[in-house]
Amino acid sequence: MPSDGAVRQPKYQRIAAALKAAIEAGEYGPGDRLPGENDLMSRYGVARMTARQALGVLQSEGLTEARKGAVVFVREFRRIRRRGIQRLAAEVWGEGRSIWVADTEDREPVVELLGVFEETVPDAVAGVLGLAGGAPVYVRRRRFLLDGKPVMLASSYLDAVLVAGTPITEPDTGPGGIYARLAELGVGPARFREEVRSRMPGPDEAAQLGLAAGTPVVLVCRTAFAADGRVVEVNEMVLDASAYVLEYEFDAQ
């Protein structure tokens, strides 16, 4: 018999759960077509809107994609496992490797530089960087793609007085990226802090990431500290929630 929780669960959620279980069991593999609205209506005795909602749940979670109108297929994209601690190790960027590449294993990432700009520091960033309001910062804006799909937007904020005239303000920062160049300035990152939250995307974010309706984003704000405690970078990232698994592994203390 179904549990009270299962009885109270809306029909569309129960249908979505059954479809997810079938995908996880391998009944439907990447690229396979799922039952359509008519199939679900007949199989479960539900209205079209209920069937549509069930399929919408899978699409919002990044498990499926719609093609040729209402035809739904199991998504072929393999989620990115973002190892939040290992990827930031000094041995990664200190050896000239990109921390982004550390996430993608055997897949080839593409980083689109949207621009490097000298701007007035935003109020929310000024206090973190220890700058007065109106101070200049350099902002590096990028869009990250994997398997041809946009998966993340990132904006790095750095004190303009610190990085002016360095490769950090150039399109190509060189091997190891921003953190390797900061190390050359004597203020390489010694500690990081990341804050994570989620929300629905704004229209521009949804367009840049090619998000299906109803897909949330994960916001990761990373602060990089030099050994003396000085904040040397604030990086605001917007991740397609359906494309990522966030993994944090650390020792118990």
Secondary structure, DSSP 4 states (H G I P E B T S, - for coil): ---HHHHHS-HHHHHHHHHHHHHHTTSS-TTPBPP-HHHHHHHHT--HHHHHHHHHHHHHTTSEEEETTTEEEE--PPPEEEETTGGG-HHHHTTT--TTHHHHTTS-EEEEEEEEEEEEPPHHHHHHHT--TT-EEEEEEEEEEETTEEEEEEEEEEEHHHHTTSGGGSS---TTHHHHHHHHTT----EEEEEEEEEPPPHHHHHHHTPPTT--EEEEEEEEE-TTS-EEEEEEEEEEGGGEEEE------
